[in-house]
């Protein structure tokens, strides 16, 4: 019986992919080509590089809308899963990068993000998510949107924390014994300003995550202590402690960036990680 159920769910996943693929094919293929072009082109390409980024990002957004809205699916209603969540998160991170790259070009970061963008577009195309004709509450879509927004904001914080760590490491090697707080970083900002920008994203993500958890607690009936809930709350606790420690004790440097990484990993395990295990490894339909 269990094997029959697993085979039935596997067939359902394949059929879901087959029904969603025609609708997702065009925007996903365009986004994939655009991101690969953005990864390959050099800064000398100028306007061609900007066009590749814009086309890829817009097509990526259209693919996310078509996927999450359930366009082309067998059942009406929203469709969601680990791959669309990952895709939407990176789409927001790329939006932040696009704004910043207007002021300071970052070729190395740009190529890495473009390759990751191509990967998540292909992943979301292959795993379009599970149809949810009955969300359980009219507040569920807002809950999802806030959750994705918090993922994106924390993703941007992780990107800036990585730049911050790299800048601090470079300054220690090149300027031993010199604080370097006014020296330029890869973003063209002084180190302290980059650190402040990083924690602006952390604070915004923390507010969005708090609203997400409150909404989930409000309309969930009954409240479930599943993997998603436990890891999300653990991530919230880490970020709350990090912000409290920064304001009360002035935490900076490796301790601060380490807290950003730890909280982001917990959130990634909370939704994307648990969904990946359920949908792909175990091939089971997630309960929520």
C-alpha positions as CSV (number, residue, x, y, z in Angstrom):
1,X,0.0,0.0,0.0
2,X,2.8,2.4,0.9
3,X,4.6,1.7,-2.3
4,X,1.5,2.1,-4.3
5,X,0.9,5.5,-2.7
6,X,4.5,6.6,-3.3
7,X,4.2,5.5,-7.0
8,X,0.9,7.5,-7.3
9,X,2.5,10.6,-5.8
10,X,5.5,10.2,-8.0
11,X,3.3,10.0,-11.1
12,X,1.4,13.1,-9.8
13,X,4.7,15.0,-9.5
14,X,5.6,14.1,-13.1
15,X,2.2,15.0,-14.4
16,X,2.4,18.3,-12.5
17,X,5.7,19.1,-14.1
18,X,4.3,18.1,-17.5
19,X,1.2,20.4,-17.2
20,X,3.2,23.3,-15.9
21,X,6.1,23.0,-18.4
22,X,4.4,24.5,-21.5
23,X,3.5,27.6,-19.6
24,X,6.8,28.0,-17.9
25,X,8.9,27.0,-20.9
26,X,9.1,30.4,-22.6
27,X,9.9,32.7,-19.6
28,X,12.1,30.1,-18.0
29,X,14.1,29.6,-21.2
30,X,14.5,33.3,-21.7
31,X,15.6,33.8,-18.1
32,X,18.0,30.9,-18.3
33,X,19.6,32.3,-21.5
34,X,19.7,35.8,-20.0
35,X,21.4,34.7,-16.8
36,X,24.0,32.6,-18.8
37,X,24.7,35.6,-21.0
38,X,25.1,37.8,-18.0
39,X,27.6,35.3,-16.5
40,X,29.6,35.1,-19.8
41,X,29.7,38.7,-21.0
42,X,32.4,41.0,-19.7
43,X,32.0,44.5,-18.4
44,X,33.1,45.8,-21.9
45,X,29.8,44.5,-23.3
46,X,28.2,47.5,-21.7
47,X,24.6,47.9,-22.8
48,X,24.4,44.2,-23.9
49,X,25.2,43.1,-20.4
50,X,22.5,45.4,-19.0
51,X,20.0,44.1,-21.5
52,X,20.8,40.5,-20.6
53,X,20.3,41.3,-16.9
54,X,17.0,43.1,-17.4
55,X,15.6,40.5,-19.8
56,X,16.6,37.6,-17.5
57,X,15.2,39.3,-14.4
58,X,11.9,40.2,-16.0
59,X,11.4,36.8,-17.5
60,X,12.4,35.2,-14.2
61,X,9.6,37.2,-12.4
62,X,7.1,36.2,-15.1
63,X,8.1,32.5,-14.6
64,X,7.6,32.9,-10.8
65,X,4.1,34.5,-11.3
66,X,3.1,31.8,-13.7
67,X,4.4,29.0,-11.4
68,X,3.0,30.3,-8.1
69,X,-0.4,31.3,-9.6
70,X,-0.7,27.7,-10.9
71,X,-1.1,28.7,-14.6
72,X,-1.3,25.6,-16.7
73,X,-1.9,23.3,-13.7
74,X,-4.5,20.7,-13.4
75,X,-6.1,22.3,-10.4
76,X,-7.0,25.9,-9.8
77,X,-5.4,27.9,-7.1
78,X,-1.9,28.6,-5.8
79,X,1.0,26.3,-6.3
80,X,4.1,26.4,-4.1
81,X,7.1,24.3,-3.1
82,X,10.8,24.5,-2.3
83,X,12.0,25.4,-5.8
84,X,9.6,28.3,-6.3
85,X,10.5,29.6,-2.8
86,X,14.2,29.4,-3.6
87,X,13.6,31.1,-7.0
88,X,11.6,34.0,-5.6
89,X,14.2,34.5,-2.9
90,X,17.0,34.8,-5.4
91,X,14.9,37.0,-7.6
92,X,14.6,39.5,-4.7
93,X,18.4,39.3,-4.0
94,X,19.1,39.9,-7.7
95,X,16.8,43.0,-7.5
96,X,19.0,44.4,-4.7
97,X,22.2,43.6,-6.7
98,X,20.8,45.3,-9.8
99,X,20.2,48.5,-7.9
100,X,23.7,48.5,-6.3
101,X,25.4,47.6,-9.6
102,X,24.1,50.8,-11.0
103,X,26.6,52.6,-8.7
104,X,29.5,50.1,-8.4
105,X,30.1,47.2,-10.8
106,X,30.9,43.9,-9.1
107,X,31.9,41.5,-11.9
108,X,32.8,38.6,-9.6
109,X,29.6,38.8,-7.6
110,X,27.6,39.4,-10.8
111,X,28.9,36.2,-12.5
112,X,28.2,34.1,-9.4
113,X,24.7,35.4,-8.9
114,X,23.9,35.0,-12.7
115,X,25.0,31.3,-12.5
116,X,22.9,30.7,-9.4
117,X,20.0,32.5,-11.1
118,X,20.2,30.1,-14.0
119,X,20.4,27.2,-11.6
120,X,17.3,28.1,-9.6
121,X,15.3,28.9,-12.8
122,X,16.0,25.5,-14.1
123,X,15.2,24.0,-10.7
124,X,11.9,25.8,-10.4
125,X,11.0,24.7,-13.9
126,X,11.7,21.1,-13.1
127,X,9.9,21.2,-9.7
128,X,7.0,23.6,-10.1
129,X,5.5,22.9,-6.7
130,X,2.4,21.4,-5.3
131,X,-1.1,22.7,-6.2
132,X,-3.1,24.1,-3.3
133,X,-6.6,24.8,-4.4
134,X,-7.6,25.3,-0.7
135,X,-5.1,27.6,1.1
136,X,-6.9,27.1,4.5
137,X,-7.2,30.9,5.2
138,X,-7.6,34.1,3.2
139,X,-4.5,35.3,5.0
140,X,-2.4,32.4,3.6
141,X,-1.2,34.3,0.5
142,X,-0.1,37.2,2.6
143,X,1.7,34.8,4.9
144,X,3.6,33.3,1.9
145,X,4.4,36.7,0.4
146,X,5.9,37.9,3.7
147,X,7.8,34.7,4.1
148,X,9.4,35.1,0.7
149,X,10.1,38.7,1.4
150,X,11.9,37.8,4.6
151,X,13.9,35.1,2.7
152,X,14.9,37.7,0.1
153,X,15.9,40.3,2.6
154,X,18.0,37.9,4.6
155,X,19.5,36.6,1.3
156,X,20.6,40.2,0.6
157,X,22.0,40.4,4.1
158,X,24.0,37.2,3.5
159,X,25.3,38.7,0.3
160,X,26.5,41.9,2.0
161,X,27.8,39.9,5.0
162,X,30.0,37.9,2.6
163,X,31.3,41.1,1.0
164,X,31.9,42.5,4.5
165,X,33.8,39.4,5.5
166,X,35.9,39.5,2.4
167,X,36.6,43.2,2.8
168,X,37.7,42.7,6.5
169,X,39.9,39.7,5.5
170,X,41.5,41.7,2.6
171,X,42.2,44.7,4.9
172,X,43.9,42.5,7.5
173,X,46.2,41.1,4.9
174,X,47.0,44.4,3.2
175,X,46.9,46.8,6.1
176,X,47.9,44.9,9.3
177,X,47.3,46.9,12.4
178,X,45.1,49.5,10.6
179,X,41.4,49.4,11.4
180,X,40.4,50.4,7.9
181,X,36.9,51.6,8.8
182,X,37.2,54.4,6.3
183,X,38.8,52.3,3.5
184,X,36.7,51.4,0.5
185,X,35.1,48.0,0.3
186,X,34.0,46.0,-2.8
187,X,30.8,48.1,-2.9
188,X,32.8,51.3,-2.8
189,X,31.5,52.0,0.7
190,X,33.5,52.4,3.9
191,X,33.6,49.3,6.0
192,X,31.3,50.7,8.7
193,X,28.7,51.8,6.1
194,X,28.7,48.4,4.5
195,X,28.2,46.8,7.9
196,X,25.3,49.2,8.6
197,X,23.7,48.4,5.3
198,X,24.1,44.7,6.0
199,X,22.2,45.1,9.3
200,X,19.5,47.2,7.7
201,X,18.6,44.2,5.6
202,X,18.7,42.0,8.7
203,X,16.4,44.3,10.5
204,X,13.9,44.5,7.6
205,X,14.0,40.7,7.2
206,X,13.5,40.3,10.9
207,X,10.3,42.4,10.8
208,X,9.0,40.5,7.7
209,X,9.8,37.2,9.4
210,X,8.1,38.2,12.6
211,X,4.9,39.2,10.7
212,X,5.1,35.9,8.9
213,X,5.2,33.9,12.1
214,X,2.4,35.9,13.7
215,X,0.2,35.4,10.7
216,X,1.0,31.7,10.6
217,X,0.1,31.4,14.3
218,X,-3.1,33.4,13.9
219,X,-4.7,31.4,11.1
220,X,-3.1,28.0,11.7
221,X,-5.7,25.6,13.1
222,X,-4.3,23.6,14.8
223,X,-0.8,25.0,15.3
224,X,1.8,22.4,14.2
225,X,5.3,22.0,15.5
226,X,6.7,20.6,12.3
227,X,10.2,21.1,10.8
228,X,9.3,24.3,9.1
229,X,7.9,25.9,12.3
230,X,10.8,24.7,14.5
231,X,13.6,25.9,12.2
232,X,11.8,29.2,11.4
233,X,11.4,30.0,15.1
234,X,15.0,29.0,15.8
235,X,16.1,31.3,12.9
236,X,13.9,34.1,14.5
237,X,15.6,33.6,17.9
238,X,19.1,33.8,16.3
239,X,18.3,37.0,14.5
240,X,16.6,38.5,17.5
241,X,19.7,37.7,19.6
242,X,22.0,39.1,17.0
243,X,20.1,42.4,16.8
244,X,19.8,42.6,20.5
245,X,23.5,41.9,21.0
246,X,24.4,44.4,18.3
247,X,22.4,47.2,19.9
248,X,23.3,46.3,23.5
249,X,26.9,45.2,23.2
250,X,28.0,46.5,19.8
251,X,28.6,43.1,18.2
252,X,30.6,43.5,15.0
253,X,33.0,41.6,12.8
254,X,33.0,37.8,12.7
255,X,30.5,37.4,15.5
256,X,28.0,39.6,13.7
257,X,28.4,38.0,10.3
258,X,28.4,34.5,11.8
259,X,25.0,35.3,13.3
260,X,23.7,36.3,9.9
261,X,25.0,33.1,8.3
262,X,23.6,30.9,11.2
263,X,20.1,32.5,11.1
264,X,20.0,32.2,7.3
265,X,20.9,28.6,7.3
266,X,18.2,27.8,9.9
267,X,15.6,29.6,7.7
268,X,16.8,27.7,4.6
269,X,16.5,24.4,6.5
270,X,13.1,25.5,7.8
271,X,11.3,25.7,4.5
272,X,13.4,25.0,1.4
273,X,15.4,22.2,3.1
274,X,12.4,20.4,4.6
275,X,10.4,20.8,1.4
276,X,13.2,19.5,-0.7
277,X,13.5,16.4,1.5
278,X,9.7,15.8,1.5
279,X,9.1,16.6,-2.2
280,X,12.2,15.2,-3.8
281,X,14.0,12.7,-1.5
282,X,11.0,11.1,0.2
283,X,8.5,12.0,-2.6
284,X,5.7,12.8,-0.1
285,X,3.1,15.5,-0.3
286,X,3.9,18.1,2.4
287,X,1.1,18.7,4.8
288,X,1.6,22.5,4.8
